[in-house]
């Protein structure tokens, strides 16, 4: 299990003052690709000076990509982690680039033995560069690869156990996959090694034409909080973090969402 | 599936989602369409944020023109969204959808 973090929110430059002023923020996360490797935004320096953990979260390592790992991106993440003196870093179980193209978003990998071997090799190589704990996050997908050989739970479990990684469990992504792909989030919670939990992501989304989009730009649905409750009934999460990336609401609304998260964790 | 085969399958999926390639065997074509639309929408939102002036001038035609541009110019590995926004504005200008005098670099150099 990862070290205690508490309740946090994703730091974004658009809401830097909001995050600085908000009561009861125990830690924050920053998108590593948005940070220079040699100097921090003033707001993050303020938070670090207060002793708040700031965790770099990467979105572009493409750890599930079968082409050679882009070690420059891993080195950037490591440099940002050094600058923040971060206890851990994270990225997703996904691929982003292939065949010379960049999807601009997190794409699911085939749940096959061979794709698992690719991930294990890339994550092992990345860890040797990072030199600190790496947490891997489950993603939301709008499509599924055919011919899966492993359940998502089995796939994630083997991945983190073989690479000695932590888990960053995104309950909003689990909720999205339940809605869009018919995945069973409770079965997933039962099958993943929660003793390796680093922290949890919570986010909102919106349903358009029968498809649930995990936008990080809308209110957190009750179903996502219920899943957080399911998780908390199995394990006390070291941390829970709200991700909000767009269409920022008032400070009061964000504070209410954090309070709702805190209430679920404390229940 | 070897590592090379996984790479080829991932490349085929991205070509289908980003560059108008046929849906790879075994995938639900409906899900491919939904994912392709979601990826296009995200790319369009980011370009609009970077260059709101171009989106504003194109008005109602922005989404349609951006879709046409995006299909012909899928984002390359290593490219940046800022370059994407500049390339879209150039593409729209070349085709007469944008007035040249409005381009920001004219104002800057002037």
Interface residues (C-beta under 8 A of the other chain):
Chain A: X65 X66 X67 X95 X97 X98 X99 X100 X101 X102 X103 X104 X105 X107 X109 X110 X112 X114 X115 X117 X118 X142 X143 X144 X145 X146 X147 X211 X213 X246
Chain B: X1 X2 X3 X4 X5 X6 X7 X8 X9 X10 X11 X12 X13 X14 X15 X17 X18 X19 X25 X26 X27 X28 X31 X32 X34 X35 X38 X39 X42 X43 X45 X46 X74 X75 X76 X77 X78 X79 X81
